[in-house]
Amino acid sequence: PFVLALQPFGRAELAGPLASAVMAALTLPVLAAIGRTLQLSTPLIATIVGLFAASPLTVFMGANGMSETCAGFFSAVALLGFLRWRHDGRLASLVLTGIGLAGSAMRRYETVVLLPVVAAAVAVCVETGRRRDAVVVAVLPAAFVYAWWMLASRLITGEWLYFYNVARTVTARPDDPDARWRVTVTL
């Protein structure tokens, strides 16, 4: 959306940095909400939020159009949803975790590592009769994102895991000219 807003001014190249700055800024109230959910003192919450906001890493990523700020925001949203669910026990609160993980998955495919971790944490924290429903609510939205991502990858490149495998080809031997086109999956 920032590209559309900035293009008439000839500044579409600022869309990435503006988007990452907005996402970094939006993370601050989510961190404060996490602190309130954990019943931390207001001065401690302000210190944590202030340290995050003033961190050179946050400033660098927020100013340079990096997807980590967006993934970080959605990961914080996922954590907030999980903590609220632990506090009130309602599956409706766990929906926020699912939305957060899905949003993070849309920005960074490394989020896939969080899915089994969150699924295990949810499974451990809920009684047996509600376990399956809780795990599905928490991880299904992100799993859906990955399924569509893999389908799009298959349709565009012919490989289900191209987005994963292409990163592996960067480390291919320089004397192997076909290495960047070879896709292998090692499980």
N, C-alpha and C positions, 0 to 999 in steps of 0.2 A: 504493500500500500504506500510506502514511503517513496518508491520509485515514481508512482503516479503523481504524488503530491509535489515532488521535487523536479520532475522532468520539465514542466513548463518554465522553470527558472534556470534550466540548463545545468542542474546540480544533481542529476540522478546518481552520480557516484557517491554521494553522501548518504544514500539510503541505507547501506549496510551499517556504517558507524552509528547512524541515528537509531536504527532498529536495535542494535546491540546496547546502546546507551539506555534506551527506553526499557529494555528487558532487565538490565542491571539495576535500574532504578526501581522497577516493579518488584524486584526480589526483596528490597528492603522491608516493605510492609509485610511480606510473607514471612520473613525472618522474625519480625516483631510478633506476628501472630503465633508462630511456633513457640517463641519465648513465653507468651501469655498462656498458651495451651499447656506448657510445662510448668506454669505457675512460678516463673522466675520473677525476681524483683525488677521493677521498672529501671533502676539504674544499671542493672546487669544487662537487661535487654538493650538499653540504649548503647551500652559499651559494645556489645556483640555486633549490633547493627552498624554502629559507627566504625568499628574495626573492619567490618566487611566492606563498607562504602569507601573507606580510605585506603584499603589495601591496594598496593601498586598493581597487583595482578587484576583486581576488579576494574581499576581505572584503565589499565592497558586493554583488557578485553572489551570493555564497554566503549572505548574510543576507537576501536579498530575493526568493527564489523565482524566480530568473531561469534560463531555459533555457540560457543561455550556459555555465553551469557544467557541465551535462550534456553539451552538445555539445563543450565543451573537453576533458572527460574522455575521451570517445570518440575525439576527434581525436588526443589524446595516445596512446591505445591503438593507433590506426591507425599513427601514427608509430613506436611501439615495434615493432609487427609488421613494418613495412617495414625498419627498421634490423636487426632480428634476421634477417630474410630475407637482407638484404645480407651479413650476417656468416656465416650457415650455408648459404645457397643452397637451403634446403628449401622446397617449396611449402607445407608444413604451417605453417611460420612466417608465410607470407604470408596465411594464413587470418585471423590476428589483425588484419591490415590491413583485410580485408573486413568483419570483425565490427565493428571500430571505425568504419569509414565508414558502415556500415548503422546503427549506434547513433546516430551523429551526425546522419545523415539523418532519423532518426525525431524528432529534437528541433529541428533547424533546417534549413529547406529550402535555405538558402544553401550547404549542404555540397555541393550539386550542382556547384559551381565546382571542388571538389577532385577530382571524378571524372576529368575529362580530364587534370588535372595528375598525379594518381597513376598513371593508365594510361600516360601518356607516360614518367614516371619508371621505372616497372616495365619498360616496353618497351625503354628505353634500357639498363637494367641487366641484361638477361638475353639469353642467346644465342638466335638466331633460331628454333631448333627448339622451344623452350619458351616463346616469347614469348606466343602466344595463350593458353595455359593459365595463365600467370602473370597476365596482364592480367585474365582472366575471374575468377580466384580473388580478385584484389584489388578489383575494382569490381562484380562481379555482385550480391553481397548488397545493396549500396546501390542499385543500379539496380532491383533487385526491390522494395525499399522504395518508391522513387519510383513504380514502376509501380502498386503497390497504392494509394499515396497519390493518384495521379491518377485511378485507377478509383473510389476512394471519393469524390473530389471530383466526378467526373462523375455518379455515382449520386445524390449529395446535392444538388448545386447545378446540375447540367446542364452544367457547364463542366469540361473536363479540367484546366485550369490556373487554377482559381478562386483557389487559395491564393497564386498569384503575382500574378494580375491584381487581386485585391482590394486589394493594397498600392498599386497604381498609382492607384486611384480616390481615395485620400486626398488626392492632389495635384490633383484635378479642380477646375475653376473653381467658385467658390461660387455663381455665377449660373446654373449648369447643374444643375437639380434631378434630372435623370435620369442624371447622370454616374456615380453610384455603382452603378447597375444595368447600365450598359453595359460589356461585357467585350470587349476587343479584344486580339489577340495580334500583336505586332510582332516579326518575326524579322529 
